[in-house]
Amino acid sequence: MASIQKLPSGKWRAQVRSKGVYKAATFDRKTDATHWATDIERAIACGSSAGTISAPADMTLTAVIDAYLKQVQVGRTARFNLDRISNRIGDIPIRTLSAIHLTKFVDGRIAEGAGGVTVASDLSNLSAVLKWARAAKNIDVNTELAKEARRGLTARKIDTRSHERTRIPTQDELDRILVHIEGNSRQVIPAATIMRFGMASAMRLGEICRIRIEDINWNEKAVIIRQRKDPRRKLRNDQSVPLVGDSFEIARTAAQGRSEGRLFPYDARSVGAVFTRATRKLEIEDLHFHDLRHLAITELFRAGLPMELVAVVSGHKDWKHLKRYTQLDASDVHNALSRLE
């Protein structure tokens, strides 16, 4: 029910209460206030959200995602996830986006081998876009679509909880993968070299492929990793990291004859694909390139490096997160005691 009142200032205040929705606005003229209230009541009666506008017929999901990424600062993972969503279902008009479209997207991701945690992350990022479209752009869109799709994962008994990995490669597995990759004469990407660098440096694959030669301090044997991942800092997080083990010599060889540009100028996804194909060909189960980071961190502890120094290499801020990447066992305790004796 609309209520139009004249304020002491001489302006007119319009209020609408209907079906649990409350909206209010102030106008200079009573006519404007009356027209506004009528439009709001009509919108509620038609099932639209009061105060929002119906999206143009040619406004696609991709257009909304692009606008969101231009105006909202997000991390690399969220941007990558949204780009993937845009490529898969981005041509759908935002006004007709439905649960059917999201179910199709989810089914496609699962068929590709994506786990529940990964798909849930995709949907969470999409949910943020839909909420932004309504709150910032007043677009009439169902903000619950992505949430409902995520709940659907649970109903289908797809686990969306993050589990700590304990998998690290054996030396035999590493040797077999390296021999396989280096034995492929058609392989253009030096994936074996990048793999060895990851095994030594404890860096993520994305970090390795972003290293710029001008960010390497050859005298201090260190490199600045730009925008390093940090759960508590989604935006800028540059860190100076020591190039430990063989990583320094590998970097020097890779940079030979160059003074600028990326140390390894290759797409991280392409490098990861080479690694994945090798493990499948060799029938090595459940091994990811990221597990090399687990291995490198574990080796640093096995070498006797204290936790605070390992954290300088890995970039972790506390033991809780660093512990997830440490795969020590009883034999490591006995070996450490033997060294002390």
VMD Tcl script that draws the C-alpha trace (Angstrom):
set ca {
  {0.00 0.00 0.00}
  {1.46 3.38 -1.00}
  {1.66 6.34 1.35}
  {2.47 9.89 0.14}
  {3.34 12.47 2.81}
  {4.47 16.10 2.67}
  {7.57 16.77 4.74}
  {8.32 19.95 6.74}
  {10.92 20.78 4.09}
  {8.20 21.00 1.48}
  {9.27 17.80 -0.30}
  {7.15 14.69 -0.70}
  {7.98 11.30 0.74}
  {6.57 8.17 -0.88}
  {6.48 4.84 0.96}
  {5.38 1.44 -0.34}
  {4.68 -1.61 1.81}
  {3.53 -4.72 -0.03}
  {4.17 -8.47 0.19}
  {6.92 -7.99 2.73}
  {8.72 -5.38 0.61}
  {9.33 -1.86 1.89}
  {10.59 0.98 -0.31}
  {10.77 4.73 0.30}
  {11.98 7.76 -1.64}
  {11.75 11.57 -1.45}
  {10.72 13.87 -4.32}
  {10.33 17.59 -4.96}
  {6.88 17.16 -6.48}
  {3.90 15.13 -5.31}
  {3.26 13.99 -8.88}
  {6.73 12.40 -9.10}
  {6.24 10.69 -5.76}
  {2.88 9.29 -6.86}
  {4.22 7.99 -10.16}
  {7.19 6.36 -8.43}
  {4.96 4.61 -5.90}
  {2.68 3.36 -8.67}
  {5.63 1.90 -10.59}
  {6.92 0.15 -7.49}
  {3.52 -1.34 -6.69}
  {3.19 -2.53 -10.29}
  {6.64 -4.14 -10.17}
  {5.77 -6.02 -6.98}
  {2.43 -7.15 -8.38}
  {4.14 -8.49 -11.52}
  {6.60 -10.50 -9.46}
  {9.62 -8.29 -10.15}
  {11.78 -6.99 -7.34}
  {10.88 -3.48 -6.32}
  {13.52 -0.94 -7.18}
  {15.11 -3.10 -9.89}
  {14.92 -2.93 -13.65}
  {14.39 -5.70 -16.14}
  {17.59 -6.40 -18.04}
  {17.60 -5.60 -21.78}
  {16.95 -8.64 -23.95}
  {20.45 -8.48 -25.43}
  {22.28 -8.24 -22.08}
  {24.15 -11.53 -21.71}
  {25.74 -13.14 -18.69}
  {29.14 -12.40 -20.25}
  {28.31 -8.68 -20.38}
  {27.44 -8.70 -16.68}
  {30.58 -10.66 -15.77}
  {32.77 -8.30 -17.81}
  {31.23 -5.27 -16.10}
  {31.73 -6.89 -12.70}
  {35.42 -7.61 -13.38}
  {35.98 -4.02 -14.53}
  {34.47 -2.51 -11.40}
  {35.28 -5.03 -8.68}
  {38.77 -6.12 -7.69}
  {38.98 -9.90 -7.46}
  {41.76 -12.42 -7.11}
  {43.32 -14.42 -9.94}
  {41.37 -17.58 -9.12}
  {38.00 -15.81 -9.11}
  {38.81 -14.09 -12.41}
  {39.84 -17.40 -13.97}
  {36.65 -19.09 -12.72}
  {34.44 -16.31 -14.08}
  {36.22 -16.40 -17.44}
  {35.49 -20.12 -17.60}
  {31.80 -19.55 -16.78}
  {31.65 -16.81 -19.42}
  {33.12 -19.14 -22.04}
  {30.68 -21.93 -21.22}
  {27.32 -20.22 -20.67}
  {28.09 -16.53 -21.16}
  {25.92 -16.13 -24.27}
  {22.73 -16.70 -22.26}
  {20.65 -13.52 -21.73}
  {20.84 -12.59 -18.05}
  {17.04 -12.17 -17.87}
  {16.53 -15.84 -18.88}
  {19.37 -17.35 -16.83}
  {17.88 -20.31 -14.98}
  {18.67 -23.34 -12.85}
  {18.67 -25.44 -16.03}
  {21.63 -23.48 -17.41}
  {23.60 -23.83 -14.19}
  {22.83 -27.55 -13.98}
  {24.20 -27.95 -17.50}
  {27.34 -26.03 -16.52}
  {27.83 -28.14 -13.39}
  {27.32 -31.41 -15.30}
  {29.90 -30.32 -17.87}
  {32.48 -29.46 -15.22}
  {32.00 -32.76 -13.41}
  {32.27 -34.66 -16.71}
  {35.64 -32.96 -17.23}
  {36.83 -34.33 -13.91}
  {36.41 -31.23 -11.74}
  {35.81 -32.04 -8.08}
  {33.00 -30.78 -5.89}
  {35.21 -28.18 -4.20}
  {36.24 -26.72 -7.55}
  {32.69 -26.57 -8.91}
  {31.44 -25.03 -5.66}
  {34.11 -22.34 -6.04}
  {32.86 -21.58 -9.56}
  {29.30 -21.19 -8.28}
  {30.39 -18.99 -5.37}
  {32.08 -16.61 -7.78}
  {28.98 -16.53 -9.96}
  {26.82 -15.85 -6.90}
  {28.96 -12.78 -6.15}
  {28.35 -11.50 -9.70}
  {24.57 -11.95 -9.45}
  {24.43 -10.20 -6.08}
  {26.50 -7.33 -7.49}
  {24.23 -7.03 -10.53}
  {21.21 -6.57 -8.27}
  {22.81 -4.40 -5.58}
  {25.02 -2.18 -7.74}
  {23.15 -2.10 -11.06}
  {19.56 -2.70 -9.88}
  {19.13 -5.52 -12.39}
  {16.24 -7.85 -11.70}
  {18.08 -11.17 -11.43}
  {17.60 -14.18 -9.16}
  {20.56 -14.00 -6.78}
  {19.72 -17.42 -5.36}
  {20.40 -19.34 -8.59}
  {24.05 -20.10 -7.88}
  {23.37 -20.87 -4.23}
  {20.65 -23.33 -5.20}
  {22.99 -24.97 -7.73}
  {25.58 -25.34 -5.01}
  {23.04 -26.92 -2.67}
  {22.22 -29.25 -5.54}
  {25.78 -30.60 -5.39}
  {25.16 -31.75 -1.82}
  {21.85 -33.33 -2.82}
  {23.72 -35.29 -5.48}
  {26.19 -36.42 -2.80}
  {29.04 -34.51 -4.42}
  {31.48 -33.56 -1.68}
  {32.10 -29.79 -1.60}
  {34.29 -29.83 1.50}
  {37.98 -29.11 1.12}
  {40.20 -32.00 2.20}
  {43.88 -31.82 3.02}
  {46.03 -33.67 0.52}
  {48.79 -35.93 1.79}
  {49.99 -37.09 -1.62}
  {53.60 -36.43 -2.55}
  {55.40 -38.12 -5.45}
  {57.96 -40.84 -4.96}
  {61.40 -40.55 -6.54}
  {60.51 -43.33 -8.94}
  {57.40 -41.45 -10.09}
  {59.39 -38.25 -10.58}
  {62.07 -40.04 -12.58}
  {59.49 -41.72 -14.83}
  {57.64 -38.47 -15.49}
  {60.84 -36.57 -16.32}
  {62.07 -39.31 -18.68}
  {58.68 -39.41 -20.40}
  {58.47 -35.65 -20.92}
  {62.07 -35.26 -22.06}
  {61.66 -38.21 -24.41}
  {58.91 -36.44 -26.35}
  {60.69 -34.75 -29.27}
  {57.52 -32.87 -30.22}
  {57.26 -31.21 -26.82}
  {57.94 -27.46 -27.23}
  {57.37 -26.37 -23.63}
  {60.37 -27.18 -21.36}
  {57.99 -28.80 -18.89}
  {60.71 -30.98 -17.36}
  {62.81 -27.91 -16.52}
  {59.80 -26.13 -15.03}
  {58.98 -29.29 -13.10}
  {62.50 -29.43 -11.63}
  {62.24 -25.74 -10.72}
  {58.96 -26.43 -8.90}
  {60.45 -29.41 -7.05}
  {63.24 -27.18 -5.74}
  {61.56 -23.80 -5.23}
  {58.26 -24.87 -3.58}
  {56.43 -22.39 -5.81}
  {53.01 -22.77 -7.35}
  {52.91 -23.34 -11.10}
  {51.20 -20.01 -11.71}
  {53.89 -18.21 -9.72}
  {56.65 -19.93 -11.67}
  {55.21 -18.88 -15.01}
  {54.80 -15.27 -13.83}
  {58.40 -14.75 -12.65}
  {60.07 -11.87 -14.48}
  {63.82 -11.86 -14.95}
  {64.07 -8.23 -13.81}
  {62.53 -9.31 -10.46}
  {65.42 -11.70 -9.75}
  {68.21 -10.49 -7.47}
  {71.11 -12.60 -8.65}
  {73.44 -11.45 -5.86}
  {71.00 -12.36 -3.09}
  {69.66 -15.45 -4.89}
  {66.09 -14.23 -4.42}
  {63.10 -13.28 -6.53}
  {60.04 -11.10 -6.00}
  {56.87 -13.09 -6.55}
  {54.15 -10.68 -7.61}
  {50.62 -11.07 -6.26}
  {51.34 -14.22 -4.31}
  {48.30 -16.13 -3.14}
  {47.25 -15.42 0.44}
  {43.89 -16.57 1.91}
  {43.72 -13.41 4.03}
  {44.77 -10.97 1.31}
  {42.87 -11.30 -1.97}
  {44.66 -8.49 -3.76}
  {48.27 -7.26 -3.85}
  {50.74 -9.49 -2.02}
  {54.30 -9.26 -3.38}
  {56.95 -11.33 -1.58}
  {60.73 -11.62 -1.83}
  {61.51 -15.35 -1.85}
  {64.89 -17.10 -1.76}
  {65.76 -19.33 -4.70}
  {66.72 -22.46 -2.80}
  {68.31 -25.72 -3.88}
  {68.67 -26.18 -7.62}
  {66.14 -23.44 -8.40}
  {68.79 -20.71 -8.55}
  {70.94 -22.50 -11.16}
  {67.86 -23.49 -13.15}
  {66.75 -19.85 -13.17}
  {70.20 -18.63 -14.25}
  {70.28 -21.08 -17.13}
  {66.74 -20.20 -18.22}
  {67.56 -16.47 -18.19}
  {70.85 -16.80 -20.05}
  {71.23 -14.04 -22.65}
  {68.14 -12.15 -21.43}
  {67.71 -9.29 -18.97}
  {63.93 -8.91 -18.95}
  {60.69 -10.71 -19.64}
  {59.22 -13.82 -18.08}
  {61.69 -16.45 -16.96}
  {59.41 -19.20 -18.28}
  {57.18 -17.51 -20.91}
  {54.56 -20.23 -21.08}
  {50.92 -20.56 -20.07}
  {50.68 -22.31 -16.70}
  {47.65 -24.29 -17.88}
  {49.62 -25.64 -20.84}
  {52.49 -26.69 -18.58}
  {50.06 -28.35 -16.19}
  {48.44 -30.19 -19.11}
  {51.82 -31.65 -20.11}
  {52.32 -32.93 -16.56}
  {48.80 -34.37 -16.37}
  {49.12 -36.16 -19.72}
  {52.39 -37.70 -18.57}
  {50.89 -39.06 -15.35}
  {47.95 -40.54 -17.24}
  {50.20 -42.13 -19.83}
  {52.34 -43.64 -17.09}
  {49.25 -44.66 -15.09}
  {50.40 -42.67 -12.05}
  {47.23 -42.05 -10.06}
  {46.16 -38.93 -8.18}
  {49.25 -36.79 -8.74}
  {49.07 -33.06 -9.50}
  {51.77 -30.55 -10.35}
  {50.87 -28.74 -7.12}
  {52.00 -31.83 -5.19}
  {55.56 -30.86 -6.13}
  {55.12 -27.91 -3.77}
  {54.18 -30.34 -0.99}
  {57.32 -32.32 -1.77}
  {59.63 -29.28 -1.77}
  {58.31 -28.01 1.57}
  {58.62 -31.45 3.12}
  {62.22 -31.73 1.90}
  {63.07 -28.39 3.49}
  {61.88 -29.70 6.85}
  {63.74 -32.96 6.32}
  {66.89 -30.94 5.73}
  {66.49 -29.44 9.20}
  {65.29 -25.96 8.25}
  {63.22 -24.43 11.08}
  {59.56 -23.62 10.50}
  {60.04 -19.84 10.35}
  {62.59 -20.19 7.53}
  {60.52 -22.72 5.61}
  {57.69 -20.19 5.79}
  {59.93 -17.58 4.12}
  {60.26 -19.94 1.15}
  {56.64 -21.14 1.04}
  {55.03 -17.79 1.85}
  {52.81 -19.15 4.63}
  {51.89 -16.84 7.50}
  {51.18 -19.45 10.18}
  {51.85 -23.07 11.08}
  {48.23 -24.15 10.52}
  {48.44 -23.49 6.78}
  {52.06 -24.58 6.42}
  {51.33 -27.89 8.15}
  {48.96 -28.87 5.32}
  {51.96 -28.93 2.96}
  {54.21 -30.94 5.25}
  {54.22 -34.72 4.86}
  {56.63 -35.93 7.53}
  {56.38 -39.36 9.14}
  {58.03 -41.51 11.81}
  {61.12 -42.19 9.70}
  {61.80 -38.45 9.50}
  {61.81 -38.24 13.29}
  {64.32 -41.11 13.58}
  {66.54 -39.60 10.88}
  {66.55 -36.23 12.66}
  {67.48 -37.88 15.95}
  {70.28 -39.79 14.23}
  {71.72 -36.54 12.91}
  {71.65 -35.04 16.42}
  {73.48 -38.06 17.82}
}
mol new
graphics top color blue
foreach p $ca { graphics top sphere $p radius 0.5 }
foreach p [lrange $ca 0 end-1] q [lrange $ca 1 end] { graphics top cylinder $p $q radius 0.2 }
display resetview
